[in-house]
Each structure stands twice: as C-alpha cells, then as structure tokens.
Amino acid sequence: MAFKILIVEDEPDFRIVLVEYLQLKGYEAKGIASVAEYQSLKDPDSYDLIILDRTLPDGDGLVILEAHRKRSESPVIILSGLGELDERVKGLEADADYYLVKPFKMLELLAIVSRYARRQKNQTPGQAYWSINRRQRALTSPCGLTMNLTNMELAFLNCFRDAEGVSISREDIVSQLGHQANVYDYRRLQTMVSRLRLKVKEAGMSELPLESIYGDGYTYKARLIALDA
C-alpha cells in the first residue's frame, strides 16, 4: 500500500508541483488549500503524513495541526515562510515533527518524507508496543507519545503487562488493585477506565487497545510491557 501524504498549501502552482513531485517518487499525494477543506475531509486520519503550510487563507495551519494531534500520531512537516526563531519554536511546540523554512530544496523535503515512510514500513505489528514506566508512572504509545498516570491507572494497566489478548476478569483486576472483590463497587472500575480512555485520547495517542468483555473483564489487544527505569 502506498504511503499517503496530504499537502495543505494555498499557492496553487506550488501545491501542484509538490503533489506531482511526490507522486513521481512513488507516494500517494493529495493537495488541498485551506483549513476549511481539511475540516471537510471525510478521512483526515487516513494519511500517513501531512505537509502543512502555516499562512492559509482562512487561518494559521497550526489549527490543522492541533486538530490532527487530537486524533492521530502520524507525522506533520510544516513548510512555511515564517522562518523566524519564535515562529519555528511555536510550530515545534504545537507538536510538528519537522519545520522546513521556505525556500527549500526538494531533495531535502524528499529525504524527510522518505525517512518517515521507511519508519512506517519497518514498524511491524510485532514491533509496535505500548509501555508503562512504573517508576515514572507514565504510559507511552507505540509512536512515542507519553502521558502521566495516577497510581490507580498504573496498577490497572500493570495487570495487562505481557498479556496481549488475554482476558482478565474484573475480580482479578480488583484484587490486583488491592481491594476485596466481594465488596467492591465495580462502577468505580468502569469510571476509572472511561477516564483513562479519555486521557489517552486527549494526549493525542491512538485509541487505547483495551476491549471490555461484558460482565467479565477486559482484554488488552496489543503488547504492553513494563519498564522500571
């Protein structure tokens, strides 16, 4: 399957050049011109990479970056004439993966795109994993995004370490959380899980691969390892 690239650039001739150049190099590229066009896309999360201009006719391209990061971890390259240090810092702090200042050389852009395409190609399901750091109380996604955990969230996720696809009952989970299963209010567990899912989403990570088993417990549908560093 071809590596899919979305190009957001308002200057039509330059947009066409970018699209055709990347298509010539074997990538599947699509060009749009504005924030509104991005917002009207039916499948904005289906792209493996976004190349993003900042000075769009209806707003700063960072608006698109912010919306993208709420749903996806795929890389974003900013191409912009806003090359001052504070503008570059603003883009990187908004979680852009690379900030390339116009004018630039196409070979440089191609090298950056190729790096991300190789990274995706080399990341097989067997290599992708989530991790919890018990000392730092943190969860890290396969793409490297990290968020802090409460003690209860950490203890909950620790139940699923090295147990990909294994169903773990609510009773076993509650016991590992340090409570007595016969007197525990399981609504507390449900509330904690709901909040954890929301935190993961708000952190910009991909969806937590946790499957609820009605009336029984939970299954973690991906590899989860525990670190203590």
GINOR-V453582 format. One line per field, one symbol per residue. psi: psi as a letter, one per 20 degrees, with the letter a starting at -180 (. if undefined). Layout:
BEGIN
psi = ???
END
This chain:
BEGIN
psi = pqpppppopiogghggggghghhhjjqoqqprirgghghiphlhjiqiqpppqhnqhkrpihggggggiiiqjqqpppoqinjqghhgggghhjkqhqoppqqrphhgghhgghghgggghinrhhhpqqqpohgimqpprhjiqqqqqrhggghghhhjpklpjpppqhghggghijrphijpoihggggggghgggggghijrrpplpppopjfcqpokrppqpqj.
END
